[in-house]
C-alpha cells in the first residue's frame, strides 16, 4: 500500500443515505440540521418529477400544435382568397 492509497483509505467514507443527516454530520463535525434530509433520489420524488416534466412537455407541445394549426389555417385562407381574387379578374 502506497502513501496515496493510505491517505485515500483514511479519507474515504461510505454512507447509506437512508440514514439521513447523522452520519454525514458526524464525519464533518457539524450539528444535525433541523431540516429533513433531502430525498431527491427516492422513487416517489423521481416519479413526481417525471410527472411534472411530462405535464409541462404536454402543455408546450400543445401550444406548438395549436400555433402551427392557426398559422396553417391563416395561410390557407390567405392563399384561397388570393386564388379567388385572381380567378375573379
Backbone as JSON, one array per atom type, in Angstrom:
{
  "sequence": "XXXXXXXXXXXXXXXXXXXXXXXXXXXXXXXXXXXXXXXXXXXXXXXXXXXXXXXXXXXXXXXXXXXXXXXXXXXXXXXXXXXXXXXXX",
  "N": [[0.86, -1.18, 0.0], [0.65, 2.14, -0.95], [1.6, 5.5, 0.01], [-0.31, 7.29, -1.0], [-2.5, 5.57, -1.34], [-3.01, 4.97, 1.32], [-3.73, 7.49, 2.34], [-6.04, 7.97, 0.81], [-7.58, 5.84, 1.73], [-7.99, 6.58, 4.37], [-9.47, 8.88, 4.03], [-11.76, 8.14, 2.8], [-15.18, 7.67, 2.91], [-18.02, 5.73, 3.48], [-21.36, 6.02, 3.0], [-24.72, 5.42, 3.94], [-27.34, 6.74, 2.5], [-29.95, 6.62, 3.33], [-29.85, 6.77, 6.03], [-29.89, 9.4, 6.77], [-29.1, 12.69, 8.12], [-27.31, 12.22, 10.27], [-24.88, 10.43, 10.02], [-23.36, 11.91, 8.15], [-23.04, 14.43, 9.37], [-21.63, 13.64, 11.61], [-19.2, 12.84, 10.48], [-18.22, 15.25, 9.34], [-18.18, 16.84, 11.53], [-20.23, 18.59, 12.36], [-23.28, 20.07, 13.69], [-26.47, 18.35, 13.66], [-28.78, 19.29, 11.21], [-31.97, 21.0, 11.46], [-33.73, 20.79, 9.38], [-35.44, 18.43, 7.28], [-33.8, 15.53, 5.89], [-32.82, 15.73, 2.5], [-34.5, 13.98, -0.07], [-34.05, 13.44, -2.87], [-33.54, 11.43, -4.66], [-35.2, 9.28, -4.22], [-37.77, 6.87, -5.04], [-40.4, 7.94, -5.09], [-39.97, 10.72, -5.3], [-38.69, 10.85, -7.76], [-40.67, 9.83, -9.46], [-42.63, 11.83, -9.1], [-41.29, 14.07, -10.13], [-40.91, 13.22, -12.77], [-43.57, 13.14, -13.59], [-44.25, 15.87, -13.45], [-42.53, 16.9, -15.39], [-43.51, 15.61, -17.69], [-46.11, 16.68, -17.82], [-45.55, 19.42, -18.19], [-44.17, 19.26, -20.63], [-46.23, 18.29, -22.24], [-48.02, 20.47, -22.22], [-46.42, 22.4, -23.5], [-46.0, 21.21, -26.06], [-48.64, 21.1, -26.82], [-49.25, 23.82, -27.1], [-47.5, 24.49, -29.19], [-48.56, 22.88, -31.25], [-51.17, 23.96, -31.5], [-50.54, 26.61, -32.26], [-49.2, 26.12, -34.69], [-51.3, 24.99, -36.12], [-53.09, 27.16, -36.23], [-51.54, 28.99, -37.69], [-51.23, 27.56, -40.1], [-53.91, 27.43, -40.9], [-54.47, 30.17, -41.21], [-52.67, 30.85, -43.27], [-53.63, 29.16, -45.33], [-56.2, 30.22, -45.71], [-55.54, 32.81, -46.59], [-54.17, 32.22, -48.96], [-56.24, 30.98, -50.38], [-58.08, 33.13, -50.64], [-56.54, 34.78, -52.23], [-56.33, 33.23, -54.54], [-59.02, 33.25, -55.28], [-59.42, 35.96, -55.81], [-57.65, 36.28, -57.95], [-58.83, 34.59, -59.82], [-61.19, 35.92, -60.22], [-60.56, 38.08, -61.73]],
  "CA": [[0.0, 0.0, 0.0], [1.46, 3.35, -1.04], [1.13, 6.61, 0.84], [-1.55, 7.8, -1.59], [-3.57, 4.63, -1.0], [-3.3, 5.12, 2.75], [-4.47, 8.75, 2.5], [-7.38, 7.76, 0.26], [-8.32, 4.93, 2.61], [-8.4, 7.29, 5.59], [-10.39, 9.94, 3.67], [-12.91, 7.58, 2.12], [-16.3, 7.35, 3.78], [-19.16, 5.11, 2.82], [-22.57, 6.43, 3.7], [-26.03, 4.96, 3.5], [-28.11, 7.98, 2.54], [-31.21, 6.42, 4.03], [-29.63, 7.06, 7.45], [-30.14, 10.82, 6.99], [-28.04, 13.65, 8.42], [-26.43, 11.85, 11.37], [-23.51, 10.02, 9.66], [-22.64, 13.0, 7.45], [-22.67, 15.44, 10.36], [-20.58, 13.06, 12.47], [-17.94, 12.85, 9.72], [-17.7, 16.61, 9.15], [-18.12, 17.5, 12.82], [-21.23, 19.67, 12.43], [-24.54, 19.63, 14.3], [-27.5, 17.85, 12.75], [-29.73, 20.36, 10.89], [-33.37, 20.78, 11.79], [-34.45, 20.47, 8.15], [-35.4, 17.0, 6.94], [-32.79, 15.15, 4.91], [-33.41, 15.73, 1.16], [-34.63, 12.65, -0.67], [-34.28, 13.73, -4.28], [-33.33, 10.25, -5.49], [-36.07, 8.16, -3.92], [-38.69, 6.55, -6.14], [-41.54, 8.87, -5.11], [-39.51, 12.02, -5.81], [-38.4, 10.69, -9.19], [-41.97, 9.72, -10.14], [-43.28, 13.14, -9.09], [-40.56, 14.93, -11.07], [-41.23, 12.75, -14.13], [-44.93, 13.59, -13.88], [-44.21, 17.32, -13.71], [-41.86, 17.11, -16.68], [-44.43, 15.18, -18.75], [-47.21, 17.66, -17.91], [-45.02, 20.63, -18.81], [-43.89, 18.97, -22.04], [-47.52, 18.21, -22.91], [-48.51, 21.84, -22.44], [-45.6, 23.07, -24.52], [-46.31, 20.64, -27.37], [-49.99, 21.53, -27.15], [-49.17, 25.21, -27.59], [-46.86, 24.45, -30.51], [-49.51, 22.31, -32.22], [-52.24, 24.94, -31.73], [-49.99, 27.72, -33.04], [-48.95, 25.67, -36.06], [-52.61, 24.84, -36.76], [-53.61, 28.5, -36.53], [-50.72, 29.53, -38.77], [-51.6, 26.84, -41.33], [-55.26, 27.87, -41.28], [-54.35, 31.54, -41.69], [-52.02, 30.84, -44.59], [-54.5, 28.56, -46.34], [-57.26, 31.2, -46.0], [-54.95, 33.88, -47.38], [-53.91, 31.69, -50.31], [-57.55, 30.76, -51.03], [-58.6, 34.44, -51.04], [-55.71, 35.26, -53.34], [-56.75, 32.48, -55.72], [-60.37, 33.73, -55.65], [-59.25, 37.27, -56.43], [-57.0, 36.1, -59.25], [-59.8, 33.95, -60.72], [-62.26, 36.88, -60.49], [-60.07, 39.1, -62.68]],
  "C": [[0.9, 1.24, 0.0], [0.88, 4.42, -0.12], [-0.18, 7.19, 0.34], [-2.72, 6.89, -1.27], [-3.98, 4.77, 0.46], [-4.11, 6.39, 3.0], [-5.89, 8.59, 1.99], [-8.21, 6.86, 1.16], [-8.79, 5.66, 3.87], [-9.4, 8.4, 5.28], [-11.66, 9.44, 2.98], [-13.98, 7.19, 3.14], [-17.41, 6.74, 2.95], [-20.39, 5.41, 3.64], [-23.78, 5.74, 3.09], [-26.94, 6.16, 3.63], [-29.45, 7.83, 3.24], [-31.08, 6.68, 5.53], [-29.79, 8.54, 7.78], [-28.89, 11.62, 7.33], [-26.97, 13.11, 9.36], [-25.04, 11.41, 10.94], [-22.71, 11.12, 8.98], [-22.16, 14.03, 8.46], [-21.59, 14.93, 11.29], [-19.23, 13.13, 11.77], [-17.38, 14.26, 9.62], [-17.69, 17.42, 10.45], [-19.07, 18.68, 12.96], [-22.49, 19.15, 13.11], [-25.55, 19.2, 13.24], [-28.51, 18.97, 12.49], [-31.16, 19.98, 11.27], [-34.19, 20.4, 10.56], [-34.39, 18.97, 7.89], [-34.34, 16.73, 5.86], [-33.43, 15.1, 3.52], [-33.41, 14.32, 0.56], [-34.94, 12.81, -2.15], [-34.16, 12.49, -5.15], [-34.23, 9.08, -5.12], [-37.13, 8.01, -5.0], [-39.86, 7.53, -6.23], [-41.14, 10.22, -5.7], [-39.26, 11.94, -7.31], [-39.71, 10.6, -9.98], [-42.68, 11.07, -10.2], [-42.62, 14.08, -10.09], [-40.87, 14.52, -12.51], [-42.62, 13.2, -14.52], [-44.97, 15.07, -14.22], [-43.6, 17.6, -15.07], [-42.79, 16.74, -17.83], [-45.58, 16.16, -18.92], [-46.71, 18.93, -18.6], [-44.73, 20.42, -20.29], [-45.19, 18.88, -22.83], [-48.1, 19.58, -23.2], [-47.74, 22.54, -23.55], [-45.9, 22.54, -25.92], [-47.71, 21.04, -27.79], [-50.01, 22.94, -27.72], [-48.56, 25.25, -28.99], [-47.84, 23.95, -31.57], [-50.63, 23.3, -32.53], [-51.73, 26.1, -32.58], [-49.72, 27.31, -34.49], [-50.27, 25.49, -36.82], [-53.19, 26.19, -37.15], [-52.83, 29.14, -37.68], [-51.08, 28.86, -40.11], [-52.97, 27.28, -41.82], [-55.22, 29.28, -41.86], [-53.72, 31.61, -43.07], [-52.92, 30.25, -45.66], [-55.65, 29.5, -46.69], [-56.73, 32.33, -46.89], [-54.7, 33.43, -48.81], [-55.22, 31.47, -51.07], [-58.14, 32.09, -51.51], [-57.83, 34.99, -52.23], [-56.11, 34.55, -54.64], [-58.13, 32.95, -56.22], [-60.25, 35.07, -56.33], [-58.62, 37.17, -57.81], [-58.02, 35.54, -60.26], [-60.91, 34.93, -61.09], [-61.85, 37.92, -61.52], [-60.33, 38.73, -64.07]]
}
